[in-house]
Amino acid sequence: MNSVSPSAVQYVGGVGVVCQDDTLQREETKRPQQPQLVDPGGGSGFGKRQGTDVGGEPDEVDKLKTKLMSAWNNVKYGWSVKSKTTFNKSSPVTVMGHSYLLNSEDEVERFRRAFVSRLWLTYRREFPQLEGSTLTTDCGWGCMLRSGQMLLAQGLLLHLLPRDWSWPDAQQFADVDFEALRPRSPSRAGGVPIPSFGYSSSSRTPTTPQKTSMPGGTALNHTQKKRPESGRDRQAEPLHRRVVAWFGDEPPAPFGVHQLVELGKMVAHILRKAVAKTSEVHNLAVYVAQDCTVYKKDVVHLCDQSLNQSISDPEPSGPGWKSVIILVPVRLGGDSLNPSYIKCVRNILRLECCIGIIGGKPKHSLFFIGCQDEQLLYLDPHYCQGVVDVTQDNFPLESFHCSSPRKMPFSRMDPSCTIGFYAKNKKDFESLCSAVCVALSSPEEKYPIFTFVEGQAQDYGLVGHSSSYPHYDTSPTPGPAHMLPQGKLSRSNNIGSSDDFVFL
């Protein structure tokens, strides 16, 4: 068993490093660091981008290599195999803090709506060229950014829409099959078929809603079954559409790839900077924990606007408390996941204040949104879709919602991950602290995943590294730190695995 404490992990240059002593940390601190670029082949480079001419523009060889690699990635990630995911109907499945026992048509329908309503942000192709490169797709290198986008999107949905909001058009999805079965069932025939989700992963076009027979011969028609909240959810559609547009793949979108690649190398800090930079989102802050510790007084200083009120401006400019997204980068083991942390991760995913986990399998980023038994439920960004012009009125929303639930065992989870939480007000923040502390207590593991402490980071000698204030720059050196793949612009790059992710 790996007995690595999450608190012993330091994030140097954006990569989780287990510090055996102070020597490693001092050496990393003294070493001059340049903005680092992600290499889809697994390497990394420092200093200026290679493979460019004197004027700083990529040469023709690099342009050709970029086009060929992009074309290959578009093909590689542009198709998916339809498969059936099975769920245990005897134990609850959790999605974003809500549990569903799939033994009745009402629960099946609730789970269906909850899953389809999550925003699904994937690879895109043919978007406007990224500044400083010839890239028009993020296939093969942008999966970590996409997972981060999905976590932020969930926080924005909670910030702007009712907590129990669901997408009214989720009922259109009726084509992808999955089943609920009794555990250790000798035959699938004894399982209860779950209504299909209505969106073909091969054709990517809506299909005709179908009636599905439930036990007792009851037919469930997804287009005719209405909920009391459906009218309210329909009225909230402009806000839903606005949130999706914020993640559009074009330069002006505040949380699109074009903006995020310019803001840093660690995804948690990229999201913090993006929210602080935009004027589109109001009354929301992002706090990033450091050294697996949430300093509660730092969160209060970030959110309590009365403490930040200027003496010369006695009139408050807004609400007294900002809503907050709390991001906690952790490492749950050494080379692999420490099994003693599984119970804590499961407990965290069952909290309503949890907005998901940016994680994945080794070198393969995923966004975890729930769990059942020993399985994680996730959204996968590794599917390449054409760009959508979100500036058009009534642009199509179907490609931003997933119809295929996918699961994987906890044992395959990469130990590096970032956990997200949302608190709407001060009372919610206090409840969050209490609920998370209970979820983190585990008799099997003496080291908690992370901790809440009173006071500020500066009380512990971390003033220069505090991530709770927007004015602190967490880049290793002054100036922009890009997250573009260096291999796209380098002559000497050896193309290897393009699914690497190291920045959390």
Disulfide bonds with the S-S distance in Angstrom:
none
